[in-house]
Amino acid sequence: DAPAGQYELFVVSGDEGEDSVTILNCDEGRHCGGETIKAGSYQYKVIPLVHENDGNIKLDISTVAGKKWKLNYILVNLYKQL
């Protein structure tokens, strides 16, 4: 459970052995990813997020046809509680 507040999600994806495409969607309408990350490379994205109610932050992870998603980690940072 996460309190209502302003968050930053620090998302790292990629893989040492194969190309990947990782798409991350949040309930609040934010999304990131969708680019092809070449094998041996990684990317990071920072997603600002306003979570208006106490409760779970719901995330959906997907990819595109013919690729795999490779999510390494998500760091959730609450920087202002509402």
TAKAQUI-V688558 format. One line per field, one symbol per residue. psi: psi as a letter, one per 30 degrees, with the letter a starting at -180 (. if undefined). burial: I if it has 9 or more other C-alpha atoms within 8 Angstrom, else O. A space follows every 10 residues. Layout:
psi: ???
burial: ???
This chain:
psi: kklkaklkjj kkllkeflll jkkkklegfk llafkkklkg lllkkkjkkj jfkkakjkkk kaalkflkki kelkkjjjfj k.
burial: OOIIIIIIII IIIIIOOOII IIIIIIOOOI IIIIOOIIII IIOOIOIOII IOOIOOIOOO IOIOOOIIII IOOOOOOIOO OO
